[in-house]
Amino acid sequence: MTAGVMLPRDLAAAEIVPFARWAEELGFGEVWIVEDLGFHGGIEQAATVLAVTSRIRVGIGILPAGARNVAFAAMELATLARLRPGRLLAGIGHGVPGWMRQVGAWPASPLTLFAEYARTLTGLLRGERVRVDGRYVRLDGAGLETVPAAREDLRRGRDRPPEGR
């Protein structure tokens, strides 16, 4: 069993690094990042915590689907996952209705948005070129040039990265 700790959403930005290091020193297996409207961005917090720690897994809980284009979210998540392999956990959801309404991103059908987004994000992170013309998600052959997992090297017939990496 892995014990985790949540980085408080209202923690001052200057305290994020000391908190992350403290969590790792205490032996926590995970630090969970909160992305709540008006506080700190989840992706930037995750990137910072990943950069200043060496072992602890970092979870983002959650990235609201209506607030981010799925292709750009995939690009950001893939970058973090490639830079710190095996340490990123990313949660997605439809977001808090009140907050999403405040920013004009609450859909008429949150479950439809979530289903389209989750399916598309998964495909992009697997390295697929994605075409989708959904109610909320639309991509025309978009894809990532670098996928986040070791699968990229396995697809090329290698069981390890090229020399020098």
FENSULQUI-V655868 format. One record per residue. RES is the residue in three letters. PHI is phi in whole degrees, -180 to 180 (NA if undefined). NEAR is the number of other ideal C-beta (glycine too) atoms within 12 Angstrom. Layout:
# FENSULQUI-V655868
res:RES phi:PHI near:NEAR
res:RES phi:PHI near:NEAR
This chain:
# FENSULQUI-V655868
res:MET phi:NA near:5
res:THR phi:-109 near:15
res:ALA phi:-96 near:15
res:GLY phi:-125 near:22
res:VAL phi:-135 near:27
res:MET phi:-99 near:25
res:LEU phi:-75 near:39
res:PRO phi:-59 near:21
res:ARG phi:-63 near:23
res:ASP phi:-99 near:15
res:LEU phi:-65 near:26
res:ALA phi:-60 near:14
res:ALA phi:-54 near:18
res:ALA phi:-67 near:10
res:GLU phi:-99 near:19
res:ILE phi:-63 near:34
res:VAL phi:-63 near:23
res:PRO phi:-60 near:19
res:PHE phi:-62 near:32
res:ALA phi:-63 near:36
res:ARG phi:-65 near:22
res:TRP phi:-61 near:21
res:ALA phi:-60 near:33
res:GLU phi:-68 near:26
res:GLU phi:-61 near:17
res:LEU phi:-76 near:18
res:GLY phi:93 near:15
res:PHE phi:-62 near:26
res:GLY phi:-87 near:21
res:GLU phi:-144 near:32
res:VAL phi:-121 near:42
res:TRP phi:-104 near:33
res:ILE phi:-97 near:42
res:VAL phi:-104 near:29
res:GLU phi:-113 near:34
res:ASP phi:-115 near:28
res:LEU phi:-53 near:23
res:GLY phi:93 near:14
res:PHE phi:-106 near:20
res:HIS phi:-109 near:28
res:GLY phi:-71 near:24
res:GLY phi:-67 near:39
res:ILE phi:-68 near:32
res:GLU phi:-66 near:21
res:GLN phi:-62 near:36
res:ALA phi:-61 near:42
res:ALA phi:-60 near:29
res:THR phi:-65 near:30
res:VAL phi:-64 near:43
res:LEU phi:-61 near:37
res:ALA phi:-72 near:21
res:VAL phi:-102 near:24
res:THR phi:-124 near:31
res:SER phi:-123 near:16
res:ARG phi:-126 near:23
res:ILE phi:-63 near:36
res:ARG phi:-82 near:32
res:VAL phi:-122 near:44
res:GLY phi:-108 near:34
res:ILE phi:-108 near:40
res:GLY phi:-136 near:27
res:ILE phi:-129 near:31
res:LEU phi:-94 near:39
res:PRO phi:-75 near:37
res:ALA phi:-58 near:37
res:GLY phi:-69 near:35
res:ALA phi:-93 near:32
res:ARG phi:-136 near:33
res:ASN phi:-61 near:22
res:VAL phi:-63 near:38
res:ALA phi:-68 near:30
res:PHE phi:-73 near:20
res:ALA phi:-63 near:36
res:ALA phi:-61 near:39
res:MET phi:-62 near:25
res:GLU phi:-65 near:30
res:LEU phi:-65 near:38
res:ALA phi:-63 near:31
res:THR phi:-62 near:25
res:LEU phi:-61 near:35
res:ALA phi:-67 near:32
res:ARG phi:-73 near:28
res:LEU phi:-72 near:19
res:ARG phi:-133 near:26
res:PRO phi:-54 near:21
res:GLY phi:76 near:18
res:ARG phi:-115 near:29
res:LEU phi:-106 near:37
res:LEU phi:-122 near:29
res:ALA phi:-122 near:36
res:GLY phi:-100 near:27
res:ILE phi:-124 near:35
res:GLY phi:-162 near:28
res:HIS phi:-87 near:30
res:GLY phi:91 near:32
res:VAL phi:-77 near:23
res:PRO phi:-50 near:18
res:GLY phi:-61 near:14
res:TRP phi:-69 near:22
res:MET phi:-67 near:26
res:ARG phi:-67 near:19
res:GLN phi:-59 near:17
res:VAL phi:-102 near:17
res:GLY phi:71 near:11
res:ALA phi:-121 near:25
res:TRP phi:-86 near:23
res:PRO phi:-81 near:26
res:ALA phi:-65 near:15
res:SER phi:-130 near:17
res:PRO phi:-59 near:24
res:LEU phi:-71 near:16
res:THR phi:-66 near:19
res:LEU phi:-57 near:31
res:PHE phi:-60 near:29
res:ALA phi:-62 near:24
res:GLU phi:-63 near:29
res:TYR phi:-65 near:41
res:ALA phi:-62 near:29
res:ARG phi:-63 near:24
res:THR phi:-70 near:37
res:LEU phi:-60 near:38
res:THR phi:-60 near:25
res:GLY phi:-61 near:26
res:LEU phi:-61 near:35
res:LEU phi:-70 near:34
res:ARG phi:-84 near:21
res:GLY phi:95 near:26
res:GLU phi:-82 near:23
res:ARG phi:-85 near:18
res:VAL phi:-114 near:28
res:ARG phi:-118 near:17
res:VAL phi:-147 near:27
res:ASP phi:-129 near:13
res:GLY phi:-90 near:22
res:ARG phi:-68 near:17
res:TYR phi:-120 near:29
res:VAL phi:-111 near:34
res:ARG phi:-136 near:18
res:LEU phi:-136 near:28
res:ASP phi:-120 near:13
res:GLY phi:79 near:14
res:ALA phi:-75 near:25
res:GLY phi:-164 near:24
res:LEU phi:-95 near:32
res:GLU phi:-78 near:16
res:THR phi:-131 near:21
res:VAL phi:-83 near:29
res:PRO phi:-81 near:30
res:ALA phi:-113 near:21
res:ALA phi:-64 near:20
res:ARG phi:-54 near:21
res:GLU phi:-57 near:25
res:ASP phi:-71 near:19
res:LEU phi:-66 near:14
res:ARG phi:-64 near:14
res:ARG phi:-87 near:14
res:GLY phi:86 near:9
res:ARG phi:-110 near:14
res:ASP phi:-106 near:11
res:ARG phi:-153 near:13
res:PRO phi:-65 near:14
res:PRO phi:-59 near:11
res:GLU phi:-54 near:6
res:GLY phi:89 near:5
res:ARG phi:-104 near:11
